């Protein structure tokens, strides 16, 4: 038997949240990088605007294959995942694999302050000569309505006639 749940909570009239961290959100699926040596990777699901990760050039879809000088493996992946997701480290040295460009990058991130906006990604994708807006939105927070509307307006200004609103995060 499956049990589904949801909840509604009142939002407070607070100012926008600033967060100290790297600005990376990881996908919970672990990528297998090397089956023979049992090396894994973390898929970057979110890169927050104006965060250290965005400023360093980290992109959604990049795969983190190494942290420091060590590969991610069965013995360390939980601690490594937590160090990125919960910002427990003060600095991260990452090796990234960017599949789309077939390149490997070395990036150093220092913890910094950024806004935790729920508008984490938007782009126009062209399919069969049709421009489709794609927007990732992580939570419905009234304080960010203007940013959401601006992102949709920008997609329309770029010629998007359809919109995919990705709410999976």
C-alpha positions as CSV (number, residue, x, y, z in Angstrom):
1,X,0.0,0.0,0.0
2,X,1.3,3.4,-1.0
3,X,0.8,6.4,1.2
4,X,1.0,9.9,-0.3
5,X,1.0,13.1,1.7
6,X,1.3,16.8,1.3
7,X,0.9,19.7,3.6
8,X,0.2,23.4,3.5
9,X,1.8,25.9,5.8
10,X,1.4,29.6,6.3
11,X,4.2,31.7,4.9
12,X,5.6,34.4,7.0
13,X,6.0,38.0,5.8
14,X,9.8,37.8,6.0
15,X,12.4,39.2,3.7
16,X,14.0,37.0,1.2
17,X,16.3,34.4,2.6
18,X,20.1,34.7,2.1
19,X,22.0,31.5,2.4
20,X,25.7,30.8,3.1
21,X,26.9,28.0,1.0
22,X,28.1,26.9,-2.5
23,X,24.8,27.2,-4.4
24,X,24.6,23.6,-5.6
25,X,21.7,21.2,-5.3
26,X,22.4,17.6,-6.1
27,X,20.2,15.0,-7.7
28,X,19.6,12.0,-5.4
29,X,20.5,9.6,-8.2
30,X,24.2,8.6,-8.1
31,X,25.9,8.4,-11.5
32,X,28.2,5.4,-12.0
33,X,31.4,6.8,-13.5
34,X,33.6,3.7,-13.5
35,X,32.1,0.3,-12.8
36,X,35.4,-1.5,-12.6
37,X,36.9,0.8,-9.9
38,X,33.5,1.6,-8.4
39,X,33.7,5.3,-8.8
40,X,30.5,7.3,-8.6
41,X,29.4,10.9,-9.3
42,X,26.8,13.4,-8.2
43,X,24.6,15.0,-10.8
44,X,24.2,18.8,-10.3
45,X,20.5,19.4,-10.3
46,X,20.4,23.1,-9.2
47,X,22.8,26.0,-9.5
48,X,21.5,29.0,-7.7
49,X,21.8,32.4,-9.4
50,X,24.7,34.6,-8.1
51,X,26.0,31.7,-5.9
52,X,29.7,30.7,-5.8
53,X,28.8,27.7,-8.0
54,X,27.3,29.9,-10.7
55,X,30.2,32.4,-10.6
56,X,32.7,29.5,-11.0
57,X,30.8,28.2,-14.1
58,X,29.1,25.1,-12.6
59,X,26.1,24.2,-14.8
60,X,23.0,22.1,-14.2
61,X,23.7,18.6,-15.5
62,X,27.4,18.7,-14.7
63,X,28.6,15.5,-12.9
64,X,30.9,15.8,-9.9
65,X,33.4,13.0,-10.2
66,X,36.0,13.9,-7.6
67,X,36.1,16.0,-4.5
68,X,39.6,17.0,-3.6
69,X,42.0,14.3,-4.7
70,X,39.6,11.4,-4.1
71,X,37.0,9.8,-6.2
72,X,33.5,9.4,-4.9
73,X,33.0,5.7,-3.9
74,X,30.7,3.5,-1.7
75,X,32.7,4.4,1.4
76,X,32.6,8.2,1.2
77,X,29.6,9.2,-1.0
78,X,27.2,9.8,1.9
79,X,29.6,12.1,3.7
80,X,30.5,13.9,0.4
81,X,26.9,14.3,-0.6
82,X,26.2,15.9,2.8
83,X,29.2,18.2,2.6
84,X,27.9,19.7,-0.6
85,X,24.1,19.7,0.1
86,X,24.4,20.9,3.7
87,X,27.4,23.2,3.1
88,X,29.4,21.6,5.9
89,X,32.8,22.3,4.2
90,X,34.2,25.8,3.8
91,X,35.8,25.1,0.4
92,X,35.3,22.5,-2.3
93,X,37.7,21.3,-4.9
94,X,35.7,19.6,-7.5
95,X,36.4,17.7,-10.7
96,X,33.4,18.0,-13.0
97,X,32.4,16.1,-16.1
98,X,30.4,18.2,-18.6
99,X,28.8,15.6,-20.8
100,X,27.4,18.0,-23.4
101,X,30.8,19.4,-24.2
102,X,32.8,16.3,-23.5
103,X,35.1,18.1,-21.1
104,X,36.5,17.7,-17.6
105,X,36.8,20.8,-15.4
106,X,38.6,21.5,-12.1
107,X,36.8,24.1,-10.0
108,X,37.4,25.5,-6.5
109,X,34.4,26.9,-4.6
110,X,34.6,29.0,-1.5
111,X,31.5,29.2,0.6
112,X,29.6,32.5,-0.1
113,X,26.3,34.2,0.4
114,X,23.5,34.2,-2.2
115,X,19.7,34.4,-2.4
116,X,17.9,31.1,-2.2
117,X,15.4,32.0,-5.0
118,X,13.2,29.1,-6.2
119,X,13.8,30.2,-9.9
120,X,16.9,28.1,-10.3
121,X,17.1,27.6,-14.1
122,X,15.5,28.9,-17.3
123,X,16.4,28.5,-20.9
124,X,14.8,28.4,-24.4
125,X,15.1,25.0,-26.2
126,X,14.5,24.7,-29.9
127,X,12.8,21.6,-31.1
128,X,11.6,21.1,-34.6
129,X,11.8,24.9,-35.2
130,X,9.7,25.6,-32.2
131,X,11.0,27.6,-29.2
132,X,10.0,26.1,-25.9
133,X,10.7,27.8,-22.6
134,X,12.0,25.5,-19.8
135,X,11.9,26.8,-16.3
136,X,12.8,25.0,-13.0
137,X,10.9,26.2,-10.0
138,X,11.7,24.7,-6.6
139,X,8.9,26.0,-4.3
140,X,5.9,28.4,-4.3
141,X,7.1,31.3,-2.2
142,X,5.1,34.5,-2.6
143,X,8.1,36.7,-2.1
144,X,9.6,35.4,-5.4
145,X,6.5,35.9,-7.6
146,X,8.1,38.8,-9.4
147,X,11.2,36.8,-10.2
148,X,9.0,33.9,-11.5
149,X,7.0,36.3,-13.7
150,X,10.2,38.0,-14.9
151,X,11.7,34.7,-15.9
152,X,8.6,33.7,-17.8
153,X,8.6,37.2,-19.5
154,X,12.2,36.7,-20.5
155,X,11.5,33.3,-22.0
156,X,8.7,34.9,-24.0
157,X,10.9,37.8,-25.1
158,X,13.4,35.1,-26.4
159,X,10.6,33.7,-28.7
160,X,9.2,30.9,-26.6
161,X,5.7,30.0,-27.5
162,X,5.3,27.0,-25.2
163,X,6.5,26.5,-21.6
164,X,7.7,23.5,-19.6
165,X,7.5,24.3,-15.9
166,X,9.6,21.8,-14.1
167,X,8.4,21.4,-10.5
168,X,10.3,18.1,-9.7
169,X,12.7,19.9,-7.3
